[in-house]
Amino acid sequence: MQTRAMIAYVSRSGRRPRYHANDHGRDILDLAPMEMDISDARRVAATLDGAGFMLLAHRSAVGDFNEPRAVEDCYRAEIIELVRTVSDADLVLIGSPGILRFSERSPFSGVLDNSRPARFAHVDVSDRTARAFAERAAPSGRRVRRFVHYNLWRVISAPPQDVPLALCDARSVAATDLLAADAVFDKPGEPEWSFEGLVLAHAPGHRWHWFPDMHRDEALIFKTHDSEPGRAHCVPHVAFDNQACPAGAPPRASIEMRALALWFA
């Protein structure tokens, strides 16, 4: 199922982009939307080292992903084991809780911390941030040979999705397409903090993909940084409007976990 949709790129305006987890009224984002083809990824043999993403059959024992304790006690361990199996890494770490997101039609969208879909094409971490996080997390005395940051994305609402996720094949992205930006985490009542992420400027050769009709027994894994040359480096991604989705479909709800895999020398 190929579709066309507007992809919210960021223009090369010269202003350093800045975006917030909650208060988007403070964002500095010069958006330059472009209509792009988005191909059905279920019809291609995508791999983590090729395109930078893949879809896995994965059944979770979590009954309700809206329960933080269930996510912390059960889902975290499930994702660590999943990433370890897929990557054969020496160590897999998850440093943050699961992030619940809801399409704008949901009453929960924007109510919880960082709960809106990401509406501009981006990569979670820049190379500099990815290395700093890996160095901070590595056990003392161990020399890291390779590190990879992964995003694990799962739909927890019934298909079809009104606001699915589009992923850009890592092989179609040039380093010059990626613009450094400040990602600001502005949870109400807590001090703000930030790190450097990336946003995506348009190039006509970008190859976009999506997985139609995802369900909760599937896990989408994609790279946000791989330190080893010759493998898929990072996958820009963005939420988009599925114009073919019936009006009565439930609003998309999803959970993502961010994992760091380490290989030691």
N, C-alpha and C positions, 0 to 999 in steps of 0.2 A: 504494500500500500504506500505509494509515493504521494506526498502532499506538497503544497507550497504554503509558506507562511512568512510573516515578517519576523526577521531576526534583528534584535535590538543591538546593533554594533555601537561602538563608541568612536567618535570622530577624532582625527589627529589635530585637535584644536590648539595644542601647545599648553593647555591648562592641565595640571596634574589631576587625574580623576580621584574622587573621594566618594565612598558610599558607606551607608550606615545600615546596621542590621534592622533597626526599627524606624527611626525618624528619617524617612526618605526625603522630607522637605529640606533637609540640610545637605543632600547629595550634591556633588559637583560632577555631573555626568553630561557631556555633550553627546547625546544619542544621535545616531545616524542609521535609522532602520532601513533594512534592505530586504526585499522579497527574495527568498531562496528556496530551491528544491530541498526537500527533506525526505530521504529514502528510507524505506522499511528495512531496519537492521535485522529483522528476523529472516530476511532473504539473503543475507551475506554472512560469510564465515569470519566474523570479527574476532580478533585475538587481542590480548593485552599488550603484546609486544609489537603488534602490527598497527591496528587502528587505535589501540590504547584503551579499549573497552570490550566487555563481553557480558552476556546475560547468562545467569546460572540458575538452574533449578535448586531451590533451597527452601525447605520448610522450617519455620521457626516454631519453637514451643511456646512463644509468647502469645497469650490470649488477647491481651489488650495493650497495644503499643502506646496508648495514652496514659498508661500507668508508669511513671518514672522508675519506680522500684523494680518492676518487671523488666524494664529495659536495662537497668543497671545490673540486676542480679543474673539475668538470663541472656539477654540479647548481646550484651558486650562479649561474653564468652563465646557465643555462637559465631559472632563476626570474627573474632580473633582466630578461631579454628578454621573458618572458611578461608580467610586470607592466607593463613599458614598453609593450607592444603593447596590453594591455587598457586601460590608464589614459591613454596618451599623455602621461605625465609627462615633465618635462624631465630629471629625474635619478632613478634608482632605486638604493637602497643596501640591502645586507644586512649587518647588523653582528654577527650571531651564527651559530654553526654550526647545521646541521640537528639537530633534536631527534627522536630515535627514541623511540616509546612502544609499549608492549605491554600487551594485556589481561592481567588477573591470572592467567589460565590458562597464560600463557607463562613458561618458565623465565627469561626475560630481564627480566620486569617487576620493577622495583625494583632490579635489579642494576646497570644503567647509570645514569649521572647523569640525574635528572629523567625517568625512563622509565616511570612509571605513568600510566595515563589520568587525566585531570582529572575528578574525580567530583562536583564542585559547579559550579553555573552561575556563570560569571565572564566578565570581559573582561580581556584581557591587560594593558592600560594604562589608567590614568585620564587625564582631559583634561590634568591638570597634568604627568603623566609624558610623555604624548605630545608636548606642546609642548616640554618640556625636551630630549627626545631629538632632536626636529626641529631645534631651535636649535643643539644641539651638533654635529649632523651637517652642517648647511648650510655650503656653501663660503664662505669669508671674502669679504666684500664683495658677496654676492648677497642680495637681499631676497626672502624667501619669500612668495609670494602664497597658496599653499595647500599643505597637507601631509596625507598619508593613510598610516596604518599598516595593513598587510595581513598576514593569516596565510594561508599556502599549505599546505594539508593534503592528503596523499596516502596512500592505503592501499597497502602493499607486500606484504600477504598476500592469499591467494586469497579471493574471496567465498564465502559470506556472512560478514558481520562479527558476532561475538558481542557486541562492545562498540562500536557505531558512535557517531558524533558527531551530536548534536542542535544545531540553530541556531535562535535566536529572531529572528523578523522584526524588524528594527530599528524599523519603523513601529509596532510594538505595545509598545515599551518607553518608559516615561516616565523622565525624568531622576531622579525621586524613587525609582524602583525600583532604582537603582544605588547601592551603598554602597561608600565608600572602604575599602580594605584594604591591608595590607602583604604584598607578595609577597617571600619570603625565599629566596635561592638559597644552599643549604648543601651545596655539593659537598664531600665528605670530603677533608680535607687542604688545603683552601684557605680563605682568610678569607671569612666570610659577607658578603653584600651584599644590598641590597633596593631596591625602588622601590614606588610606589603603584600598585596595580591596582584592579579593581572586582569586587564580587560582586553577585549578583542576589537581590533580595527578590521574593516572589511577588506577582503581580497576575493576576486571572482572565482578563484580555484578552490575555495573552501568546500569540503564535502560534508554535508550535514546528514545525520541519521536519527531515527527514533524507533522505539519499540512499541507498536500499537497494542492496546488492550492488555497492559501489564496487570498481573494479579499478585496477591500477597505471598504466593509460594515461589516467587522469582526474586532474585537479587541482581541488580545491575551494579557491576564493579567497573570503575574507570580510574585512570591515573590522573593525578594532579601534578605529579613530578616524579621523574625517574632520573637518578644521578648517572646512570650508565649510558654512554654514547652508543648509538646503533639500535637502541630500542625506542619505542614510542615514548616521547618525552612528557607531554601533557595534553589534556583533552579539554578544550573550551566547551562550555555547556550553558544552556539557557532554557527557561520555560517559555512555551509559546502557546498560542490559542489554537486549539483543534477545531476548525470550522465544521468538520463533519460530525462532531459529537452531538448526540441528540440533546435537546433542551432539558429533558427530564433526567439526564444522567446525574449521579451524585457528584458533588464537587470533589476534586482530587485532594486526597490526603496522602502524605508520604512521610517517611522517616529516613534520615541519612546518618551514617556514622563515618567518621574519618579515621583511617588507620594508617599507621606508620610501620613499614616492614624494613628490617635491618638484616644485612648479611655481614658477617665478620671475616676479617682476614685470617 
